[in-house]
């Protein structure tokens, strides 16, 4: 059973208020947000953004699988926004 299920109504209200206050405190810490957005490590390698906020250094490719199992590159290059 979830430990929250055993709490009383007043306890749950207090918990939700404290979580909301923590979320507001984190949201207001702009320096921490900016630091967190300067890069991220992913399974595909590090991600970084430029001054405009555009993702940089990421390439995408479109591949075509053939009946014999061969794979060819149909299109590759820097990633672009798709409308």
Phi and psi in radians as a Rosetta constraint file:
Dihedral C 1 N 2 CA 2 C 2 CIRCULARHARMONIC -1.093 0.35
Dihedral N 2 CA 2 C 2 N 3 CIRCULARHARMONIC 2.327 0.35
Dihedral C 2 N 3 CA 3 C 3 CIRCULARHARMONIC -1.097 0.35
Dihedral N 3 CA 3 C 3 N 4 CIRCULARHARMONIC -0.459 0.35
Dihedral C 3 N 4 CA 4 C 4 CIRCULARHARMONIC -1.183 0.35
Dihedral N 4 CA 4 C 4 N 5 CIRCULARHARMONIC -0.444 0.35
Dihedral C 4 N 5 CA 5 C 5 CIRCULARHARMONIC -1.187 0.35
Dihedral N 5 CA 5 C 5 N 6 CIRCULARHARMONIC -0.400 0.35
Dihedral C 5 N 6 CA 6 C 6 CIRCULARHARMONIC -1.544 0.35
Dihedral N 6 CA 6 C 6 N 7 CIRCULARHARMONIC -0.127 0.35
Dihedral C 6 N 7 CA 7 C 7 CIRCULARHARMONIC -1.352 0.35
Dihedral N 7 CA 7 C 7 N 8 CIRCULARHARMONIC 2.636 0.35
Dihedral C 7 N 8 CA 8 C 8 CIRCULARHARMONIC -1.358 0.35
Dihedral N 8 CA 8 C 8 N 9 CIRCULARHARMONIC 2.993 0.35
Dihedral C 8 N 9 CA 9 C 9 CIRCULARHARMONIC -1.036 0.35
Dihedral N 9 CA 9 C 9 N 10 CIRCULARHARMONIC -0.763 0.35
Dihedral C 9 N 10 CA 10 C 10 CIRCULARHARMONIC -1.103 0.35
Dihedral N 10 CA 10 C 10 N 11 CIRCULARHARMONIC -0.673 0.35
Dihedral C 10 N 11 CA 11 C 11 CIRCULARHARMONIC -1.141 0.35
Dihedral N 11 CA 11 C 11 N 12 CIRCULARHARMONIC -0.693 0.35
Dihedral C 11 N 12 CA 12 C 12 CIRCULARHARMONIC -1.183 0.35
Dihedral N 12 CA 12 C 12 N 13 CIRCULARHARMONIC -0.670 0.35
Dihedral C 12 N 13 CA 13 C 13 CIRCULARHARMONIC -1.130 0.35
Dihedral N 13 CA 13 C 13 N 14 CIRCULARHARMONIC -0.766 0.35
Dihedral C 13 N 14 CA 14 C 14 CIRCULARHARMONIC -1.103 0.35
Dihedral N 14 CA 14 C 14 N 15 CIRCULARHARMONIC -0.707 0.35
Dihedral C 14 N 15 CA 15 C 15 CIRCULARHARMONIC -1.110 0.35
Dihedral N 15 CA 15 C 15 N 16 CIRCULARHARMONIC -0.800 0.35
Dihedral C 15 N 16 CA 16 C 16 CIRCULARHARMONIC -1.144 0.35
Dihedral N 16 CA 16 C 16 N 17 CIRCULARHARMONIC -0.644 0.35
Dihedral C 16 N 17 CA 17 C 17 CIRCULARHARMONIC -1.148 0.35
Dihedral N 17 CA 17 C 17 N 18 CIRCULARHARMONIC -0.731 0.35
Dihedral C 17 N 18 CA 18 C 18 CIRCULARHARMONIC -1.170 0.35
Dihedral N 18 CA 18 C 18 N 19 CIRCULARHARMONIC -0.647 0.35
Dihedral C 18 N 19 CA 19 C 19 CIRCULARHARMONIC -1.149 0.35
Dihedral N 19 CA 19 C 19 N 20 CIRCULARHARMONIC -0.679 0.35
Dihedral C 19 N 20 CA 20 C 20 CIRCULARHARMONIC -1.140 0.35
Dihedral N 20 CA 20 C 20 N 21 CIRCULARHARMONIC -0.709 0.35
Dihedral C 20 N 21 CA 21 C 21 CIRCULARHARMONIC -1.138 0.35
Dihedral N 21 CA 21 C 21 N 22 CIRCULARHARMONIC -0.711 0.35
Dihedral C 21 N 22 CA 22 C 22 CIRCULARHARMONIC -1.109 0.35
Dihedral N 22 CA 22 C 22 N 23 CIRCULARHARMONIC -0.731 0.35
Dihedral C 22 N 23 CA 23 C 23 CIRCULARHARMONIC -1.097 0.35
Dihedral N 23 CA 23 C 23 N 24 CIRCULARHARMONIC -0.710 0.35
Dihedral C 23 N 24 CA 24 C 24 CIRCULARHARMONIC -1.147 0.35
Dihedral N 24 CA 24 C 24 N 25 CIRCULARHARMONIC -0.693 0.35
Dihedral C 24 N 25 CA 25 C 25 CIRCULARHARMONIC -1.121 0.35
Dihedral N 25 CA 25 C 25 N 26 CIRCULARHARMONIC -0.736 0.35
Dihedral C 25 N 26 CA 26 C 26 CIRCULARHARMONIC -1.165 0.35
Dihedral N 26 CA 26 C 26 N 27 CIRCULARHARMONIC -0.730 0.35
Dihedral C 26 N 27 CA 27 C 27 CIRCULARHARMONIC -1.098 0.35
Dihedral N 27 CA 27 C 27 N 28 CIRCULARHARMONIC -0.597 0.35
Dihedral C 27 N 28 CA 28 C 28 CIRCULARHARMONIC -1.410 0.35
Dihedral N 28 CA 28 C 28 N 29 CIRCULARHARMONIC -0.233 0.35
Dihedral C 28 N 29 CA 29 C 29 CIRCULARHARMONIC -1.478 0.35
Dihedral N 29 CA 29 C 29 N 30 CIRCULARHARMONIC 1.403 0.35
Dihedral C 29 N 30 CA 30 C 30 CIRCULARHARMONIC -1.112 0.35
Dihedral N 30 CA 30 C 30 N 31 CIRCULARHARMONIC -0.605 0.35
Dihedral C 30 N 31 CA 31 C 31 CIRCULARHARMONIC -1.079 0.35
Dihedral N 31 CA 31 C 31 N 32 CIRCULARHARMONIC -0.706 0.35
Dihedral C 31 N 32 CA 32 C 32 CIRCULARHARMONIC -1.172 0.35
Dihedral N 32 CA 32 C 32 N 33 CIRCULARHARMONIC -0.661 0.35
Dihedral C 32 N 33 CA 33 C 33 CIRCULARHARMONIC -1.129 0.35
Dihedral N 33 CA 33 C 33 N 34 CIRCULARHARMONIC -0.778 0.35
Dihedral C 33 N 34 CA 34 C 34 CIRCULARHARMONIC -1.107 0.35
Dihedral N 34 CA 34 C 34 N 35 CIRCULARHARMONIC -0.744 0.35
Dihedral C 34 N 35 CA 35 C 35 CIRCULARHARMONIC -1.081 0.35
Dihedral N 35 CA 35 C 35 N 36 CIRCULARHARMONIC -0.716 0.35
Dihedral C 35 N 36 CA 36 C 36 CIRCULARHARMONIC -1.164 0.35
Dihedral N 36 CA 36 C 36 N 37 CIRCULARHARMONIC -0.516 0.35
Dihedral C 36 N 37 CA 37 C 37 CIRCULARHARMONIC -1.538 0.35
Dihedral N 37 CA 37 C 37 N 38 CIRCULARHARMONIC -0.014 0.35
Dihedral C 37 N 38 CA 38 C 38 CIRCULARHARMONIC -1.292 0.35
Dihedral N 38 CA 38 C 38 N 39 CIRCULARHARMONIC -0.262 0.35
Dihedral C 38 N 39 CA 39 C 39 CIRCULARHARMONIC -3.135 0.35
Dihedral N 39 CA 39 C 39 N 40 CIRCULARHARMONIC 2.782 0.35
Dihedral C 39 N 40 CA 40 C 40 CIRCULARHARMONIC -2.601 0.35
Dihedral N 40 CA 40 C 40 N 41 CIRCULARHARMONIC 2.400 0.35
Dihedral C 40 N 41 CA 41 C 41 CIRCULARHARMONIC -1.617 0.35
Dihedral N 41 CA 41 C 41 N 42 CIRCULARHARMONIC 2.248 0.35
Dihedral C 41 N 42 CA 42 C 42 CIRCULARHARMONIC -2.203 0.35
Dihedral N 42 CA 42 C 42 N 43 CIRCULARHARMONIC 3.069 0.35
Dihedral C 42 N 43 CA 43 C 43 CIRCULARHARMONIC -1.168 0.35
Dihedral N 43 CA 43 C 43 N 44 CIRCULARHARMONIC -0.333 0.35
Dihedral C 43 N 44 CA 44 C 44 CIRCULARHARMONIC -1.651 0.35
Dihedral N 44 CA 44 C 44 N 45 CIRCULARHARMONIC 0.039 0.35
Dihedral C 44 N 45 CA 45 C 45 CIRCULARHARMONIC 1.983 0.35
Dihedral N 45 CA 45 C 45 N 46 CIRCULARHARMONIC -3.116 0.35
Dihedral C 45 N 46 CA 46 C 46 CIRCULARHARMONIC -1.275 0.35
Dihedral N 46 CA 46 C 46 N 47 CIRCULARHARMONIC 2.526 0.35
Dihedral C 46 N 47 CA 47 C 47 CIRCULARHARMONIC -1.939 0.35
Dihedral N 47 CA 47 C 47 N 48 CIRCULARHARMONIC 2.416 0.35
Dihedral C 47 N 48 CA 48 C 48 CIRCULARHARMONIC -2.430 0.35
Dihedral N 48 CA 48 C 48 N 49 CIRCULARHARMONIC 2.729 0.35
Dihedral C 48 N 49 CA 49 C 49 CIRCULARHARMONIC -2.127 0.35
Dihedral N 49 CA 49 C 49 N 50 CIRCULARHARMONIC 2.645 0.35
Dihedral C 49 N 50 CA 50 C 50 CIRCULARHARMONIC -1.526 0.35
Dihedral N 50 CA 50 C 50 N 51 CIRCULARHARMONIC -3.045 0.35
Dihedral C 50 N 51 CA 51 C 51 CIRCULARHARMONIC -1.093 0.35
Dihedral N 51 CA 51 C 51 N 52 CIRCULARHARMONIC -0.503 0.35
Dihedral C 51 N 52 CA 52 C 52 CIRCULARHARMONIC -1.432 0.35
Dihedral N 52 CA 52 C 52 N 53 CIRCULARHARMONIC -0.180 0.35
Dihedral C 52 N 53 CA 53 C 53 CIRCULARHARMONIC 1.655 0.35
Dihedral N 53 CA 53 C 53 N 54 CIRCULARHARMONIC 0.131 0.35
Dihedral C 53 N 54 CA 54 C 54 CIRCULARHARMONIC -1.454 0.35
Dihedral N 54 CA 54 C 54 N 55 CIRCULARHARMONIC 2.460 0.35
Dihedral C 54 N 55 CA 55 C 55 CIRCULARHARMONIC -1.175 0.35
Dihedral N 55 CA 55 C 55 N 56 CIRCULARHARMONIC 2.323 0.35
Dihedral C 55 N 56 CA 56 C 56 CIRCULARHARMONIC -2.121 0.35
Dihedral N 56 CA 56 C 56 N 57 CIRCULARHARMONIC 2.675 0.35
Dihedral C 56 N 57 CA 57 C 57 CIRCULARHARMONIC 1.342 0.35
Dihedral N 57 CA 57 C 57 N 58 CIRCULARHARMONIC 0.284 0.35
Dihedral C 57 N 58 CA 58 C 58 CIRCULARHARMONIC -1.889 0.35
Dihedral N 58 CA 58 C 58 N 59 CIRCULARHARMONIC 2.285 0.35
Dihedral C 58 N 59 CA 59 C 59 CIRCULARHARMONIC -2.070 0.35
Dihedral N 59 CA 59 C 59 N 60 CIRCULARHARMONIC 2.558 0.35
Dihedral C 59 N 60 CA 60 C 60 CIRCULARHARMONIC -2.197 0.35
Dihedral N 60 CA 60 C 60 N 61 CIRCULARHARMONIC 2.691 0.35
Dihedral C 60 N 61 CA 61 C 61 CIRCULARHARMONIC -2.431 0.35
Dihedral N 61 CA 61 C 61 N 62 CIRCULARHARMONIC 2.654 0.35
Dihedral C 61 N 62 CA 62 C 62 CIRCULARHARMONIC -2.017 0.35
Dihedral N 62 CA 62 C 62 N 63 CIRCULARHARMONIC 2.200 0.35
Dihedral C 62 N 63 CA 63 C 63 CIRCULARHARMONIC -2.021 0.35
Dihedral N 63 CA 63 C 63 N 64 CIRCULARHARMONIC 2.673 0.35
Dihedral C 63 N 64 CA 64 C 64 CIRCULARHARMONIC -2.077 0.35
Dihedral N 64 CA 64 C 64 N 65 CIRCULARHARMONIC 2.142 0.35
Dihedral C 64 N 65 CA 65 C 65 CIRCULARHARMONIC -1.573 0.35
Dihedral N 65 CA 65 C 65 N 66 CIRCULARHARMONIC 2.404 0.35
Dihedral C 65 N 66 CA 66 C 66 CIRCULARHARMONIC -1.858 0.35
Dihedral N 66 CA 66 C 66 N 67 CIRCULARHARMONIC 2.820 0.35
Dihedral C 66 N 67 CA 67 C 67 CIRCULARHARMONIC -1.024 0.35
Dihedral N 67 CA 67 C 67 N 68 CIRCULARHARMONIC -0.541 0.35
Dihedral C 67 N 68 CA 68 C 68 CIRCULARHARMONIC -1.450 0.35
Dihedral N 68 CA 68 C 68 N 69 CIRCULARHARMONIC 0.071 0.35
Dihedral C 68 N 69 CA 69 C 69 CIRCULARHARMONIC 1.603 0.35
Dihedral N 69 CA 69 C 69 N 70 CIRCULARHARMONIC -0.063 0.35
Dihedral C 69 N 70 CA 70 C 70 CIRCULARHARMONIC -1.266 0.35
Dihedral N 70 CA 70 C 70 N 71 CIRCULARHARMONIC 2.685 0.35
Dihedral C 70 N 71 CA 71 C 71 CIRCULARHARMONIC -2.212 0.35
Dihedral N 71 CA 71 C 71 N 72 CIRCULARHARMONIC 2.252 0.35
Dihedral C 71 N 72 CA 72 C 72 CIRCULARHARMONIC -2.206 0.35
Dihedral N 72 CA 72 C 72 N 73 CIRCULARHARMONIC 2.659 0.35
Dihedral C 72 N 73 CA 73 C 73 CIRCULARHARMONIC -1.444 0.35
Dihedral N 73 CA 73 C 73 N 74 CIRCULARHARMONIC 2.073 0.35
Dihedral C 73 N 74 CA 74 C 74 CIRCULARHARMONIC -1.458 0.35
Dihedral N 74 CA 74 C 74 N 75 CIRCULARHARMONIC -0.658 0.35
Dihedral C 74 N 75 CA 75 C 75 CIRCULARHARMONIC -2.813 0.35
Dihedral N 75 CA 75 C 75 N 76 CIRCULARHARMONIC 2.436 0.35
Dihedral C 75 N 76 CA 76 C 76 CIRCULARHARMONIC -2.552 0.35
Dihedral N 76 CA 76 C 76 N 77 CIRCULARHARMONIC 2.879 0.35
Dihedral C 76 N 77 CA 77 C 77 CIRCULARHARMONIC 2.577 0.35
Dihedral N 77 CA 77 C 77 N 78 CIRCULARHARMONIC -3.012 0.35
Dihedral C 77 N 78 CA 78 C 78 CIRCULARHARMONIC -1.073 0.35
Dihedral N 78 CA 78 C 78 N 79 CIRCULARHARMONIC 2.565 0.35
Dihedral C 78 N 79 CA 79 C 79 CIRCULARHARMONIC -1.226 0.35
Dihedral N 79 CA 79 C 79 N 80 CIRCULARHARMONIC 2.531 0.35
Dihedral C 79 N 80 CA 80 C 80 CIRCULARHARMONIC -2.320 0.35
Dihedral N 80 CA 80 C 80 N 81 CIRCULARHARMONIC 2.720 0.35
Dihedral C 80 N 81 CA 81 C 81 CIRCULARHARMONIC -1.272 0.35
Dihedral N 81 CA 81 C 81 N 82 CIRCULARHARMONIC 2.451 0.35
Dihedral C 81 N 82 CA 82 C 82 CIRCULARHARMONIC -1.951 0.35
Dihedral N 82 CA 82 C 82 N 83 CIRCULARHARMONIC 2.219 0.35
